[in-house]
């Protein structure tokens, strides 16, 4: 079966349209209409993968700020912002540059008065990028690595990380007091739980010590006595000087993708905006949906937004969206159908790809390259397999981060 150029072209259009719809510029401007500074200084702190884009939009809207710090992922700073110092740091494992940038942010908000206002712009990735470790940095990196490899979901990871941090779990907002904090949040967690997005630096923490200790036991985390003691210390539960507004989420990403599908002549169905399971299981499931609904003589699209997880069993290169797509390849073999999945931030795992694309011809193309999907997935090497069959989706850093969207496209032939 020849590669389906029409489906690939449609996929590219859907990806571009859906990502454009969730860029933070308009979302930040929308949120700032409710921004009421106290009359004193206005300071800006932005953290996360979308931090530069959010800060750039905010300063453009406000005209100026009295000082600011941006900390974002390597390669995500796109220029200077007046009055704001921009830093790049490690993600998903925090590094010394992130620690140094966070110290700069904490220095910026010291000695403020009740008339001052801190505009805090937060997006996904902030958990790693915005960090003041209460344990040695190397140990924090090692614990983060354990969590990433364990298959723990983002809520479980952040329940642990916020207790090992001097800024997470509401502690950054505490450092800003008595100044007012106006927080604009670009959500990357299913259901938008505020205290879990980037580990909630400016939100009272709803998780408990008991939950943190249970998670450590569940995943058999290797922790020092100091780290264990920190898990038993409670986080702030009340912050009365903070106002928070969520702007942008995976729901908007799914809606935008569905609209793009409709404009291309597909009948779209949003299956869920809370997809949360193993990436390869999600890929197999979406492939099964394609096989069930193929052959109806009409163009159909099924969409699932959320964030899957990858359980590391190998030493290859890839990411959750690439694994999802690859797992669908054998299921849709021979169909006039495609499955693709993309991360809204433009980066999937430690790769330059945003996600992966497969269609009815991919399984045969993989076989010609002596690649077996099961073996590739066991080695977590989806990147190289998809690269060999032109199945990588490359967007570059997008400046936003609102989870992932996976799409099943079924052509007229099914």
C-alpha positions in Angstrom: 0.0 0.0 0.0 1.4 3.4 -1.0 1.8 6.1 1.6 -1.4 8.2 1.9 -0.3 11.7 1.0 -3.9 13.1 1.5 -4.1 11.9 5.1 -0.6 13.2 5.9 -1.4 16.6 4.4 -4.6 16.7 6.3 -2.8 15.8 9.5 -0.3 18.6 9.0 -3.2 21.1 8.5 -5.0 19.9 11.7 -1.8 20.0 13.8 -1.0 23.6 12.6 -4.6 24.9 13.2 -4.9 23.3 16.6 -1.6 24.6 17.9 -2.2 28.1 16.6 -5.5 28.1 18.5 -3.8 27.5 21.9 -0.8 29.8 21.6 -0.6 31.9 24.8 -0.6 35.4 23.4 -4.3 35.9 23.1 -5.0 33.8 26.2 -2.7 36.1 28.3 -4.2 39.2 26.9 -7.7 37.9 27.7 -6.6 37.1 31.3 -4.9 40.5 31.8 -8.3 42.3 31.3 -8.9 41.3 34.9 -5.5 42.5 36.2 -5.8 45.3 38.8 -2.4 46.4 40.2 -2.4 48.0 43.6 -0.6 51.1 42.6 2.9 50.1 43.7 5.5 48.2 41.6 4.5 45.5 39.1 7.0 42.7 38.9 6.8 39.8 36.5 7.9 36.2 37.1 7.2 33.6 34.4 8.1 29.9 34.6 7.4 26.9 32.2 7.8 25.9 28.6 5.5 28.8 27.5 7.1 31.3 29.9 8.8 33.5 27.3 5.8 33.6 25.1 3.5 34.5 28.0 5.9 37.1 29.4 6.4 38.7 25.9 2.6 39.0 25.5 2.1 40.4 29.0 4.7 43.1 28.7 3.4 44.0 25.2 -0.1 44.4 26.7 0.9 46.3 29.9 3.5 48.5 28.2 6.1 47.9 30.9 6.9 46.2 34.1 9.3 47.2 37.0 11.4 44.1 36.7 11.0 40.5 35.8 12.5 37.0 35.5 11.6 34.4 32.9 12.8 30.8 33.2 12.0 28.4 30.4 13.4 25.3 28.5 16.6 25.4 26.5 15.9 26.8 23.0 12.6 28.5 24.1 13.8 32.1 24.5 13.1 34.0 21.3 14.5 37.4 22.1 14.8 40.1 24.7 11.8 41.5 26.7 12.1 45.0 28.1 12.7 45.0 31.8 12.9 41.2 32.0 15.8 38.9 32.5 15.3 35.6 30.5 17.0 32.3 31.5 16.9 28.8 30.0 17.2 25.7 32.0 16.8 21.9 32.1 13.6 20.0 31.5 12.3 17.4 32.4 15.2 17.0 34.9 16.0 20.2 36.7 19.5 21.6 36.5 21.8 24.2 38.0 20.6 26.9 35.5 17.1 26.4 36.7 18.1 26.7 40.3 20.0 29.9 39.6 17.1 31.4 37.7 14.7 30.6 40.5 17.1 32.3 43.0 16.9 35.4 40.8 13.1 35.3 40.9 13.1 35.0 44.7 15.6 37.9 45.0 13.2 40.0 42.8 10.2 39.5 45.1 12.0 40.1 48.4 11.0 43.2 50.5 7.8 44.0 48.7 4.9 45.9 50.2 1.2 45.4 50.2 0.9 48.0 47.4 3.2 45.9 45.1 1.9 43.2 42.7 3.6 40.1 41.3 2.3 39.0 38.0 3.1 35.3 38.0 2.8 33.5 34.6 2.9 29.7 34.8 2.8 26.9 32.3 3.6 23.2 32.1 7.3 22.3 32.6 7.4 24.7 35.6 7.9 21.8 38.0 11.4 21.2 36.6 12.3 24.7 35.5 11.2 26.7 38.6 13.0 25.1 41.5 14.7 25.8 44.7 15.7 22.4 46.0 15.6 21.8 49.8 17.9 18.8 49.2 21.1 18.7 47.1 20.4 19.4 43.5 22.0 16.1 42.4 19.6 14.2 44.7 16.6 16.0 43.4 17.7 15.2 39.8 18.1 11.5 40.8 14.6 11.4 42.5 13.0 13.1 39.4 14.7 10.5 37.2 13.2 7.7 39.4 9.7 9.2 39.1 10.0 9.6 35.3 11.1 6.0 34.9 8.5 4.6 37.3 5.4 5.4 35.3 4.1 7.7 38.0 1.5 10.2 36.7 2.0 13.9 36.9 -0.1 14.4 40.0 1.9 11.7 41.8 5.2 13.2 40.7 4.2 16.7 41.8 2.9 15.6 45.2 6.5 14.4 45.9 8.4 17.3 44.2 6.5 20.1 45.9 7.7 18.8 49.3 11.3 18.8 48.3 11.1 22.4 47.1 11.3 25.9 48.5 9.0 27.4 45.8 6.4 24.7 45.0 3.2 23.9 46.9 2.4 27.6 47.5 5.8 28.5 48.9 6.7 31.0 46.1 3.5 33.0 46.9 4.5 33.0 50.6 7.9 34.6 49.5 6.0 37.4 47.7 3.9 38.4 50.8 2.6 40.9 51.6 2.4 41.8 47.9 -0.6 40.7 45.9 0.0 37.9 43.4 -2.0 37.7 40.2 -1.3 34.3 38.6 -2.1 33.4 35.0 -1.9 29.7 34.4 -1.7 27.8 31.1 -2.9 24.3 32.2 -1.1 21.1 31.2 -2.8 18.8 33.6 -6.1 16.9 33.0 -9.0 18.5 34.9 -6.9 21.7 35.6 -6.1 21.0 39.3 -4.4 24.4 40.1 -2.2 23.1 42.9 -0.7 20.4 40.6 0.1 22.5 37.5 3.9 23.1 37.8 3.4 21.9 41.4 1.4 25.0 42.3 4.0 27.6 43.4 1.2 30.2 44.1 -1.6 27.9 45.1 -2.5 26.3 48.5 -1.6 22.7 48.4 -4.4 20.1 48.6 -2.2 17.1 48.8 -1.1 15.7 52.1 2.0 14.3 53.7 0.3 10.9 54.0 -0.3 10.9 50.2 3.4 11.8 49.5 4.7 9.0 51.7 2.3 6.5 50.1 3.5 7.4 46.6 7.1 7.0 47.7 6.3 3.6 49.0 4.2 2.6 45.9 7.1 3.3 43.5 9.8 2.1 45.9 11.6 5.5 45.6 15.2 5.5 47.0 15.2 8.5 49.3 17.7 10.0 51.8 16.7 10.5 55.4 16.6 14.3 54.6 14.2 13.7 51.7 11.9 11.4 53.8 11.8 14.0 56.5 10.7 16.7 54.0 7.9 14.5 52.7 6.5 14.5 56.3 6.5 18.4 56.5 3.1 20.0 55.6 2.8 22.6 52.8 0.8 25.9 52.9 -2.9 25.4 53.0 -4.1 29.0 52.9 -2.9 31.9 50.7 -5.2 35.0 50.9 -3.1 37.4 48.8 -3.3 35.4 45.5 -5.8 35.6 42.6 -5.5 32.9 39.9 -6.9 32.6 36.4 -6.6 29.6 34.2 -6.3 30.4 30.5 -5.9 27.7 27.9 -6.2 23.9 28.4 -6.3 20.6 26.6 -10.1 21.1 26.0 -9.4 24.1 23.8 -6.7 22.0 21.9 -9.2 19.2 21.2 -11.9 21.6 20.2 -9.5 23.4 17.8 -8.4 20.1 16.3 -12.0 19.0 15.9 -12.9 22.2 14.1 -9.9 21.7 11.7 -11.1 18.2 11.0 -14.6 19.5 10.2 -13.3 22.1 7.8 -11.4 19.3 6.0 -14.7 17.3 5.6 -14.3 14.8 8.4 -17.0 14.1 11.0 -15.2 14.6 14.3 -15.9 12.9 17.6 -13.9 14.0 20.7 -13.6 10.7 22.6 -12.0 12.3 25.7 -9.9 15.2 26.9 -8.6 13.2 29.8 -6.7 10.4 28.2 -4.3 9.0 30.8 -2.8 5.5 30.3 0.2 3.8 28.8 1.1 5.4 25.4 1.3 2.2 23.6 -2.1 1.0 24.9 -3.6 4.3 23.8 -2.1 3.8 20.3 -3.5 0.2 20.1 -6.9 1.4 21.2 -7.1 4.3 18.7 -6.0 1.9 16.0 -8.8 -0.5 16.9 -11.3 2.4 16.6 -10.0 3.0 13.1 -10.5 -0.7 12.2 -14.0 -0.7 13.6 -15.2 2.4 11.7 -13.3 2.0 8.5 -15.2 1.2 5.2 -18.2 3.4 5.8 -17.6 5.5 2.7 -17.3 8.7 4.7 -14.5 10.7 6.3 -14.4 10.3 10.1 -12.1 11.7 12.8 -11.8 10.6 16.4 -9.8 12.7 18.9 -8.4 12.1 22.3 -6.6 14.8 24.4 -4.6 14.2 27.5 -1.3 12.9 28.5 -0.2 9.3 28.3 2.8 7.8 30.2 5.7 5.7 29.0 7.2 2.9 31.1 10.9 2.7 30.3 12.0 -0.8 29.4 14.7 0.0 26.9 17.5 2.5 26.1 16.2 3.9 22.8 15.0 7.4 21.9 11.4 8.5 21.8 8.5 10.1 23.6 4.9 9.3 24.5 3.3 10.7 21.3 5.8 8.8 19.1 5.1 5.6 21.1 1.4 6.1 20.8 1.5 6.5 17.0 3.9 3.6 16.5 1.7 1.2 18.5 -1.2 2.0 16.2 0.8 1.1 13.0 0.2 -2.7 12.9 -3.5 -2.3 13.9 -4.3 0.0 11.0 -2.2 -1.8 8.4 -3.8 -1.7 5.0 -6.5 0.7 5.9 -7.2 4.1 4.4 -6.6 5.6 7.8 -4.0 7.4 9.9 -3.2 7.9 13.6 -1.1 10.8 14.8 -0.3 12.3 18.2 1.4 15.5 19.0 2.6 17.4 22.1 1.4 21.0 22.1 4.7 22.3 23.2 6.5 20.9 20.1 8.8 18.6 22.0 8.1 14.9 22.7 10.4 13.4 25.2 14.2 14.2 24.8 13.8 14.6 21.0 13.4 17.3 18.4 10.0 15.8 17.3 6.6 16.9 18.5 5.1 13.5 17.9 4.5 10.8 15.4 2.3 9.9 12.4 1.4 6.5 11.0 -1.0 5.3 8.3 -2.1 2.1 6.6 1.3 1.9 4.8 3.5 2.3 7.8 3.6 -1.3 9.0 4.8 -2.5 5.6 7.4 0.3 5.4 8.7 -0.7 8.9 9.0 -4.3 7.8 11.0 -3.3 4.8 13.4 -1.6 7.2 13.6 -4.8 9.3 11.8 -3.1 12.2 9.4 -4.9 14.4 7.0 -2.7 16.3 7.0 -4.8 19.4 10.8 -4.8 19.6 11.0 -1.1 18.9 8.5 -0.3 21.7 10.3 -2.6 24.1 13.5 -0.6 23.5 11.5 2.7 23.6 13.1 3.6 20.3 10.1 5.0 18.4 12.0 8.0 17.2 14.4 6.1 15.0 11.7 3.8 13.7 9.4 6.6 12.7 12.3 8.6 11.3 13.1 5.6 9.0 9.5 5.8 7.5 9.0 9.5 7.5 6.7 9.4 10.5 8.1 12.1 12.7 6.1 15.3 13.3 8.5 18.2 13.6 7.0 21.6 14.6 9.8 23.2 16.7 9.1 24.8 20.0 5.6 26.3 19.9 5.6 28.5 22.9 2.6 26.8 24.5 2.0 23.7 26.6 -1.5 22.3 27.1 -1.0 18.5 26.9 -1.3 16.3 23.8 -3.8 15.5 21.2 -4.1 12.2 19.3 -6.2 11.9 16.2 -7.6 9.0 14.1 -8.4 10.0 10.5 -10.4 7.6 8.3 -10.6 8.4 4.6 -13.4 7.7 2.2 -12.2 4.2 1.4 -11.8 3.2 5.1 
